[in-house]
Amino acid sequence: MPDHVRTADGRRLRIEISGDPRGRPVFLLHGMPGSRVGPRPRSLFLYQRGARLISYDRPGYGGSDRRPGRQVADVAEDVAHVADSLGLDRFAVVGRSGGAPHALACAALLSDRVTRAAAMVGLAPRDARGLNWFAGMAPSNVSEFRTAVCDPERFAAHIIPRSARIRDDPARLLEELRADLTADDRLIVSDTTVRSMLLRNYREALGTSPYGWIDDALALTGSWGFDPASITVPVLLWHGQMDVFSPASHSAWLAERIPRATAVLEPSAAHFASLRALPQVLDWLLSG
């Protein structure tokens, strides 16, 4: 199987495929910062479910070329190109954290190809009417997102050296987040297998540049380029009530506006519990 594809404008997109090579295709869109090698169910699970999991580095991350000024909506073009390169007509899509809005973009803009979509612990648009966007969010995230909105150059100047430090020692990112993790999330990220996947994920994400992270934050806090209310395919919105990185109110706002949305709220779960829930979400995606 290929490890990359080239877009119509010549950009390289690095891809990763796991599970049953003849299984039903599901795109897994990674978080922020993240990469194609981010946490996923074991291959045995994917084979048992008949799932073919496809992931790729969003532009600027890992082995994918940067796409300056990209919007969340631009993911649909890249996903469609990867699907075309693999000969896929129809597929499901799931995004976690920073990947969740990108999964919704695919559902909105590729409705003739996306069978079902899932958005896990995601954000609502920055201009979401009636939503206090920062309410319930950890102060560190509030500060970073506010800076991305108000002073993008200052935000980039902050992320560039931070990215270099995390690339050299990926465990730094988990340590930075630790104070805001619930006891349950700390337990999840301390699991040897999960921790190994996360550290590999962060190292790969930031291995070539910090701009995937920078462009992701600017895209998530800028105009998304599509209206979630226009989504017509079935959507599952999964969130942990205790999440302080992307508060559950964001999924609640989306659930009120996406016509065919099913909202799942886990009362005692937080952000990283989405890794534990992913197998069940994949079952839902494959049942459609």
Residue pairs with C-beta under 8 A, 6 or more apart in sequence:
1 17
1 21
2 15
2 85
3 14
3 15
3 16
3 63
4 12
4 13
4 14
4 15
4 63
5 12
5 13
5 15
5 81
5 82
5 85
6 12
6 13
7 13
7 77
7 78
7 81
8 81
11 59
11 64
11 65
11 67
12 63
12 64
12 65
13 56
13 57
13 59
13 64
13 65
13 78
13 81
13 82
14 36
14 56
14 57
14 62
14 63
14 64
15 36
15 54
15 55
15 56
15 57
15 82
16 36
16 37
16 54
16 55
16 56
17 52
17 53
17 54
17 55
17 86
18 40
18 43
18 46
18 52
18 53
19 43
19 46
19 47
19 49
19 51
19 52
19 53
20 46
20 47
20 49
20 50
20 51
20 52
21 52
22 52
23 46
23 47
23 49
23 50
23 51
23 52
24 50
24 51
24 52
24 91
24 92
24 286
25 52
25 54
25 83
25 86
25 88
25 90
25 91
25 92
26 51
26 52
26 53
26 54
26 91
26 92
26 93
26 94
26 282
26 285
26 286
27 54
27 55
27 79
27 82
27 83
27 91
27 92
27 93
27 94
27 103
27 106
28 38
28 40
28 53
28 54
28 55
28 94
28 95
28 96
28 99
29 55
29 58
29 75
29 93
29 94
29 95
29 96
29 99
29 100
29 102
29 103
29 106
30 36
30 38
30 55
30 57
30 58
30 61
30 95
30 96
30 98
30 99
30 201
30 205
31 38
31 96
31 97
31 98
31 99
32 97
32 98
32 99
32 213
32 216
32 217
32 220
33 61
33 163
33 166
33 173
33 202
33 205
33 206
33 212
33 213
33 216
34 58
34 61
34 97
34 98
34 99
34 201
34 202
34 205
35 57
35 61
35 62
35 201
35 202
35 204
35 205
36 55
36 56
36 57
36 62
36 63
36 204
37 55
37 62
37 197
37 200
37 201
37 204
38 55
38 96
38 197
38 198
38 201
39 194
39 197
39 198
39 201
39 275
39 278
40 46
40 53
40 55
40 197
40 278
41 53
41 278
41 279
41 282
45 279
46 52
46 53
46 282
49 282
49 283
49 286
50 286
51 282
51 286
54 82
54 86
54 91
56 64
56 78
56 82
57 63
57 64
57 204
57 205
57 212
58 64
58 75
58 78
58 99
58 102
58 212
58 216
59 65
59 66
59 67
59 70
59 78
59 212
59 215
60 66
60 67
60 209
60 211
60 212
60 213
60 214
60 215
60 216
61 204
61 205
61 206
61 212
61 213
62 204
62 205
62 207
62 208
62 212
63 208
64 212
66 209
66 211
66 212
66 215
67 74
67 215
68 211
68 215
69 215
70 215
70 219
71 219
71 222
71 223
71 224
71 225
72 101
72 102
72 105
72 219
72 220
72 224
72 225
72 226
73 105
73 108
73 109
73 224
73 225
73 226
74 219
74 225
75 102
75 105
75 106
76 105
76 106
76 108
76 109
76 110
79 93
79 106
79 110
80 110
80 113
83 89
83 91
83 113
89 113
90 113
90 114
90 115
91 113
91 114
91 115
92 114
92 115
92 116
92 117
92 118
92 285
92 286
92 288
93 103
93 106
93 107
93 114
93 116
93 117
93 118
93 285
94 103
94 117
94 118
94 119
94 120
94 278
94 281
94 282
94 285
95 101
95 102
95 103
95 104
95 118
95 119
95 120
95 122
96 120
96 121
96 122
96 274
96 275
96 278
97 120
97 121
97 122
97 245
97 246
97 271
97 274
98 122
98 123
98 216
98 220
99 122
100 119
100 120
100 121
100 122
100 123
100 246
101 119
101 122
101 123
101 125
101 220
101 224
103 117
103 118
103 119
103 122
104 117
104 119
104 122
104 226
104 228
104 231
104 235
104 254
104 258
105 224
105 225
105 226
106 114
106 117
107 114
107 117
107 231
107 233
107 235
108 226
108 227
108 228
108 230
108 231
109 226
111 231
111 232
111 233
114 233
115 233
115 285
115 288
116 233
116 234
116 235
116 236
116 284
116 285
116 288
117 231
117 233
117 234
117 235
117 236
117 285
118 235
118 236
118 237
118 238
118 281
118 284
118 285
119 235
119 236
119 237
119 238
119 251
119 254
120 238
120 239
120 274
120 277
120 278
120 281
121 238
121 239
121 240
121 243
121 245
121 246
121 251
121 271
121 274
122 237
122 239
122 246
122 250
122 251
122 254
123 220
123 246
123 250
124 131
124 133
124 228
124 249
124 250
124 251
124 253
124 254
125 223
125 224
125 228
126 133
126 149
126 220
126 221
126 222
127 223
128 250
128 253
130 253
131 249
131 250
131 253
132 249
133 250
134 142
134 145
134 146
135 247
135 249
136 244
136 247
136 248
136 249
137 145
137 244
137 245
137 246
137 247
138 180
138 244
138 245
140 176
140 180
141 244
141 245
144 155
144 158
144 217
145 217
145 220
145 221
147 154
147 155
147 158
148 155
148 217
148 218
148 221
149 221
152 218
155 214
155 217
155 218
156 210
156 214
159 210
159 213
159 214
159 217
160 210
160 214
162 210
163 206
163 209
163 210
163 213
164 206
164 210
165 172
166 172
166 173
166 202
166 206
167 202
167 203
167 206
167 207
170 198
170 199
170 200
170 201
170 202
170 203
171 199
173 202
174 189
174 195
174 198
174 199
177 245
178 186
180 244
180 245
181 189
181 270
181 271
181 272
182 242
182 270
184 242
184 268
184 269
184 270
184 273
185 270
185 271
185 272
185 273
188 194
188 272
188 273
188 275
188 276
189 195
189 198
189 272
194 272
194 275
205 212
205 213
206 212
206 213
228 254
228 257
228 258
229 257
229 258
229 259
231 258
231 259
231 260
231 261
232 259
232 260
233 260
234 260
234 262
234 288
235 258
235 260
235 261
235 262
236 261
236 262
236 264
236 281
236 284
236 285
237 251
237 254
237 255
237 258
237 261
237 262
237 263
237 264
238 251
238 264
238 266
238 274
238 277
238 281
239 246
239 248
239 250
239 251
239 252
239 263
239 264
239 265
239 266
240 248
240 265
240 266
240 268
240 269
240 270
240 271
240 273
240 274
241 248
241 265
241 266
241 267
241 268
241 269
242 267
242 268
242 269
242 270
243 269
243 270
243 271
244 270
244 271
245 271
246 271
248 265
251 263
251 265
252 263
252 265
254 261
255 261
255 263
266 273
266 277
269 277
